[in-house]
Amino acid sequence: MKNYVAIASRPVFNNAATVIYAVEYSIDGAVLVGDVYGDTRKTPRFSRIRYNVQGDAYFMHYGRREYLLDYV
């Protein structure tokens, strides 16, 4: 697997996190997102950036909304 460098993350529990590796700036913006479980990394994949009624940016990850504001 390619050696990606995380630019933002959000902890899920004790030693796991959801990580953003890249942001694609275009008309249809996307984020490259993956999961990290201790030393194990799941293969990252692109998710389209969407906006809710209030204008907050989010992407879908395993069927749930992940807001970009929650990532540090």
N, C-alpha and C positions, 0 to 999 in steps of 0.2 A: 504494500500500500504506500502511496505517496506520503511523504513526511509533511503534513500540513501544520501551519502555525496558527494557533487560536488568536482571534482578535477580540472576542467577547464570549462570556460564558454565564450560565445560570445554574446554580447548584440544584440538584434534584433531591438528593439525600446524602448521607454520610460521605461516601467516596465516589459519587457519580455526579455528572453534570451534562447539560446540553450545551454544545459549543458551536459558535459561529466561526467559520474559517475564512469566509470571503463574502463580499457584497458585490453583486454585479449591478452596475449603474447603467440602465438603458430604459427604453419605453416600458418594457415589462421587467421591472427590477426583480432580482432574485437573491437569495442568500444560500451559501453552501453550509449546511448544518449537519452535525453528527452528534453521537452520544459517546461519552467516555465513562467507563466503569473501572476505576482504579487504573491498572495498566492496560486494560483492554479497550480498544477503540472500534466502534462500529463504522462501517463504510459511510462517508458523508455523501449527501445528495442535495441537489438544488431544490429549493422551495420558492414559489413565487411570492413576492411581497404584495399584500393586499391592504386595503384601508377600510375601517369601519365608518359608521355615520359621523362620529366625532372627529374623524381624520387621523386616528391612531393607526400606525403601521403594525401589521402582524403577518405571520406566516403560519401555515398548517404543518404540524409535526405530530405524526401518529394520530391524526384525526382530531387534534385539539388546537385551539388558537394559542400561539406563543407571541406575545407582544414584544416588540423590539425594546420598549421602555424598560422591560424587566431584566435586560442583559447589561452586565457591567463590563 
